[in-house]
Amino acid sequence: MFAARTAARATPRMALSRAPARASRRNYSSESPKQFAGAEDNEFNRERAHIAEHAAASGELWRKLSIYVAIPCIIVATVNAKIRWDAHWEHVAHEEHENPRAERPEYPYQNLRTKNYFWGDGDKTLFWNDKVNYHKKDE
C-alpha cells in the first residue's frame, strides 16, 4: 500500500515535468541577429543602444586604466617597498652591531607576564619576532 501511494503521488509530477517542446528561435541559425529583435526602431530602443555603447566605452576606459596605470603603479610601489625593506634591515643590523640587545634597558612596561603562555617556552607572545623583540627573563 505504501509503494502504491508513493507511485500515485509521484505520477502527476512526472507528467508535468515533461514540458512540450516550444517553437523558438533556432540556436544554430545562419541568419544574423537583428539589432532590435522583434522591436521597432523607437526612442526607447535607441536610448538602450546608446546606454550599451556608453557602457562598452566606459568598460574599455577602465580596462586601459587597469593595464596601463594600475599595474605599473603596483610594480613601482613593490620596487620601492623592497628597497626600503632592505635599507631598514641594513640599519637594524648596523644598530645591533653598535648596541647589542643584552645592553639595552628593559623598562617595567615591556613584556608584562602574569602567567606563561601555553605554547613554546611560555615567554613569547603569539606575534613574537626574534629579529625585533627581546626579553630579559632573569631580571
DASUL-V842777 format. One record per backbone hydrogen bond with DSSP energy under -1.0 kcal/mol. NH is the residue of the N-H (numbers start at 0). CO is the residue of the C=O. E is the energy in kcal/mol with one decimal. If there is no record, write none. Layout:
# DASUL-V842777
nh | co | e
NH | CO | E
NH | CO | E
This chain:
# DASUL-V842777
nh | co | e
4 | 0 | -2.3
5 | 1 | -2.2
6 | 2 | -2.2
7 | 3 | -2.2
8 | 4 | -2.2
9 | 5 | -1.9
10 | 6 | -1.5
13 | 9 | -2.1
14 | 10 | -2.0
15 | 11 | -1.9
16 | 12 | -1.7
18 | 16 | -1.4
38 | 35 | -1.6
41 | 39 | -1.3
45 | 41 | -2.3
46 | 42 | -2.4
47 | 43 | -2.2
48 | 44 | -2.1
49 | 45 | -2.2
50 | 46 | -2.5
51 | 47 | -2.2
52 | 48 | -2.2
53 | 49 | -2.5
54 | 50 | -2.5
55 | 51 | -2.0
56 | 52 | -2.3
57 | 53 | -2.7
58 | 54 | -2.5
59 | 55 | -2.1
60 | 56 | -2.2
61 | 57 | -2.4
62 | 58 | -2.1
63 | 59 | -2.4
64 | 60 | -2.5
65 | 61 | -2.2
66 | 62 | -2.3
67 | 63 | -3.1
68 | 64 | -1.7
69 | 64 | -2.3
70 | 65 | -1.8
72 | 68 | -2.0
73 | 69 | -2.4
74 | 70 | -2.2
75 | 71 | -2.6
76 | 72 | -2.5
77 | 73 | -2.1
78 | 74 | -2.3
79 | 75 | -2.4
80 | 76 | -2.4
81 | 77 | -2.3
82 | 78 | -2.3
83 | 79 | -2.4
84 | 80 | -2.5
85 | 81 | -2.4
86 | 82 | -2.2
87 | 83 | -2.3
88 | 84 | -2.2
89 | 85 | -1.9
90 | 86 | -2.1
91 | 87 | -2.5
92 | 88 | -2.2
93 | 89 | -2.0
94 | 90 | -2.7
95 | 91 | -2.5
96 | 92 | -1.6
97 | 93 | -1.7
98 | 94 | -3.0
102 | 99 | -1.2
109 | 106 | -1.8
116 | 121 | -2.2
121 | 118 | -1.7
127 | 124 | -1.3
131 | 128 | -1.1
132 | 128 | -2.9
